[in-house]
Amino acid sequence: MRGGKLSAELVHTRQQNLEKSAHPGAQVWVFDERGKAWSSTKWAETLGDLADQGVRQITLLVGAADGFDESQRQAAQQLISISPCVLPSWLACLLCAEQLYRADTILRGTPYHRS
């Protein structure tokens, strides 16, 4: 994204030890139904701003069926809701991937985001 300045990795995890990224060029985002819902435009604005600020890597975490506990949610730089419903992890990953793609098209100004 953003001309190769920012990369994103989507991870389905059962890992119970999540720490804030100490590296200024990296962030960890957690998907949880208690997080904030973002529009496609908000995704694009946030990712574009972070890339311009020097963030180079974002790891997006989708949890197992029981999700993340409170300490894990607090350790993330962003807590995002894809839906107020609890979704199967494969569907959450698919929706997240679509939002990343859509955000990239918005940032590049391509016609896909208008459809």
C-alpha contacts under 8 A as a table, 3 or more apart, distances in Angstrom:
res1	aa1	res2	aa2	distance
1	M	4	G	5.16
1	M	5	K	6.24
1	M	6	L	5.14
1	M	7	S	6.17
1	M	104	D	5.94
2	R	5	K	5.47
2	R	6	L	6.26
2	R	48	G	6.51
2	R	51	A	6.75
2	R	104	D	7.38
2	R	107	L	7.07
2	R	108	R	7.75
3	G	6	L	7.77
4	G	7	S	7.01
5	K	51	A	5.98
5	K	56	R	6.02
6	L	51	A	5.52
6	L	55	V	6.78
6	L	56	R	4.49
6	L	57	Q	5.78
6	L	58	I	7.71
7	S	56	R	6.19
7	S	57	Q	5.07
7	S	58	I	6.46
8	A	57	Q	5.78
8	A	58	I	4.80
8	A	59	T	5.84
8	A	60	L	7.16
9	E	57	Q	7.72
9	E	58	I	6.35
9	E	59	T	4.87
9	E	60	L	6.03
10	L	59	T	6.04
10	L	60	L	4.77
10	L	61	L	6.18
10	L	62	V	7.64
10	L	93	C	7.17
10	L	97	A	7.67
11	V	59	T	7.06
11	V	60	L	6.00
11	V	61	L	4.99
11	V	62	V	6.16
12	H	61	L	5.91
12	H	62	V	4.75
12	H	63	G	5.81
12	H	64	A	7.23
12	H	89	S	7.15
12	H	93	C	7.59
13	T	61	L	6.62
13	T	62	V	6.21
13	T	63	G	5.20
13	T	64	A	6.34
14	R	63	G	5.98
14	R	64	A	5.46
15	Q	18	L	7.30
16	Q	68	F	7.80
16	Q	72	Q	7.74
17	N	72	Q	7.44
18	L	72	Q	5.66
18	L	75	A	6.63
18	L	76	A	7.90
19	E	72	Q	7.41
19	E	75	A	5.52
19	E	76	A	7.37
20	K	27	Q	7.47
20	K	28	V	6.75
20	K	75	A	5.01
20	K	76	A	5.83
20	K	77	Q	7.02
21	S	24	P	7.52
21	S	26	A	6.24
21	S	27	Q	5.68
21	S	28	V	6.53
22	A	26	A	7.82
23	H	26	A	5.56
23	H	27	Q	7.87
24	P	27	Q	7.72
24	P	54	G	7.71
24	P	55	V	6.55
25	G	54	G	5.92
25	G	55	V	4.03
25	G	56	R	4.89
25	G	57	Q	6.26
26	A	55	V	5.56
26	A	56	R	5.80
26	A	57	Q	4.53
26	A	58	I	5.61
26	A	59	T	7.76
27	Q	55	V	7.39
27	Q	57	Q	6.33
27	Q	58	I	4.76
27	Q	59	T	6.26
27	Q	76	A	7.73
27	Q	77	Q	6.26
28	V	58	I	5.73
28	V	59	T	4.82
28	V	60	L	6.03
28	V	61	L	7.35
28	V	76	A	5.39
28	V	77	Q	5.79
28	V	78	Q	7.07
29	W	58	I	7.07
29	W	59	T	6.11
29	W	60	L	4.78
29	W	61	L	6.07
29	W	76	A	5.34
29	W	77	Q	5.76
29	W	78	Q	4.71
29	W	79	L	6.01
29	W	80	I	7.35
30	V	60	L	5.94
30	V	61	L	4.84
30	V	62	V	6.42
30	V	73	R	6.69
30	V	76	A	6.04
30	V	78	Q	6.32
30	V	79	L	5.07
30	V	80	I	6.32
31	F	35	G	7.04
31	F	60	L	7.37
31	F	61	L	6.15
31	F	62	V	5.48
31	F	63	G	7.42
31	F	79	L	5.88
31	F	80	I	4.91
31	F	81	S	5.68
31	F	82	I	7.09
32	D	35	G	5.42
32	D	62	V	7.80
32	D	67	G	7.00
32	D	68	F	7.43
32	D	79	L	6.51
32	D	80	I	5.97
32	D	81	S	5.18
32	D	82	I	7.56
33	E	80	I	7.41
33	E	81	S	4.71
33	E	82	I	6.86
33	E	83	S	5.95
33	E	84	P	4.92
33	E	85	C	6.33
33	E	86	V	6.34
34	R	79	L	7.81
34	R	80	I	7.64
34	R	81	S	6.27
34	R	84	P	7.11
35	G	79	L	4.72
35	G	80	I	4.31
35	G	81	S	4.50
36	K	79	L	6.50
36	K	80	I	4.87
36	K	81	S	5.20
37	A	80	I	6.01
37	A	81	S	4.83
37	A	82	I	6.10
37	A	83	S	7.18
38	W	41	T	7.84
38	W	42	K	5.61
38	W	43	W	6.39
38	W	80	I	7.29
38	W	81	S	7.45
38	W	82	I	7.63
39	S	42	K	5.08
39	S	43	W	6.42
40	S	43	W	5.09
40	S	44	A	6.35
40	S	99	Q	6.26
40	S	102	R	6.67
40	S	103	A	6.03
41	T	44	A	5.08
41	T	45	E	6.10
41	T	103	A	6.81
41	T	106	I	7.29
42	K	45	E	5.06
42	K	46	T	5.95
43	W	46	T	5.32
43	W	47	L	6.04
43	W	99	Q	7.14
43	W	100	L	7.42
43	W	103	A	5.70
44	A	47	L	5.28
44	A	48	G	5.87
44	A	100	L	7.99
44	A	102	R	7.82
44	A	103	A	4.18
44	A	104	D	6.61
44	A	106	I	6.30
44	A	107	L	6.10
45	E	48	G	5.17
45	E	49	D	5.97
45	E	103	A	7.97
45	E	107	L	7.88
46	T	49	D	5.18
46	T	50	L	6.11
47	L	50	L	5.18
47	L	51	A	6.14
47	L	103	A	7.73
48	G	51	A	5.19
48	G	52	D	6.21
48	G	107	L	6.99
49	D	52	D	5.09
49	D	53	Q	6.15
50	L	53	Q	4.93
50	L	54	G	6.38
50	L	55	V	5.29
51	A	54	G	5.30
51	A	55	V	5.11
51	A	56	R	6.30
52	D	55	V	7.41
55	V	58	I	7.72
62	V	67	G	7.74
62	V	89	S	6.43
62	V	92	A	7.07
62	V	93	C	6.87
63	G	66	D	7.28
63	G	67	G	4.72
63	G	68	F	6.25
63	G	89	S	6.91
64	A	67	G	5.27
64	A	68	F	7.96
64	A	89	S	6.64
65	A	88	P	7.28
65	A	89	S	7.32
68	F	72	Q	5.81
68	F	73	R	6.32
69	D	72	Q	5.37
69	D	73	R	6.31
70	E	73	R	5.06
70	E	74	Q	6.17
71	S	74	Q	5.09
71	S	75	A	6.21
72	Q	75	A	5.06
72	Q	76	A	6.73
73	R	76	A	5.62
73	R	79	L	6.62
74	Q	77	Q	7.84
76	A	79	L	6.48
81	S	84	P	6.69
82	I	92	A	7.06
82	I	95	L	7.38
82	I	96	C	7.48
83	S	86	V	7.17
83	S	87	L	7.60
87	L	91	L	6.40
87	L	92	A	6.06
88	P	91	L	5.41
88	P	92	A	6.36
89	S	92	A	4.99
89	S	93	C	6.09
90	W	93	C	5.13
90	W	94	L	6.24
91	L	94	L	4.99
91	L	95	L	6.15
92	A	95	L	5.18
92	A	96	C	6.05
93	C	96	C	5.09
93	C	97	A	6.09
94	L	97	A	5.15
94	L	98	E	6.25
95	L	98	E	5.07
95	L	99	Q	6.29
96	C	99	Q	5.10
96	C	100	L	6.29
97	A	100	L	5.13
97	A	101	Y	6.25
98	E	101	Y	5.08
98	E	102	R	6.02
99	Q	102	R	4.93
99	Q	103	A	5.89
100	L	103	A	5.09
100	L	104	D	6.21
101	Y	104	D	5.16
101	Y	105	T	6.35
102	R	105	T	5.08
102	R	106	I	6.25
102	R	112	Y	7.43
102	R	113	H	5.96
103	A	106	I	5.06
103	A	107	L	6.20
103	A	113	H	7.91
104	D	107	L	5.08
104	D	108	R	6.18
105	T	108	R	5.07
105	T	109	G	5.90
105	T	110	T	5.25
105	T	111	P	7.50
105	T	112	Y	6.46
105	T	113	H	6.00
106	I	109	G	4.95
106	I	110	T	6.38
106	I	112	Y	7.95
106	I	113	H	5.70
107	L	110	T	7.98
109	G	113	H	7.91
110	T	113	H	6.75
111	P	114	R	5.62
111	P	115	S	7.19
112	Y	115	S	5.62
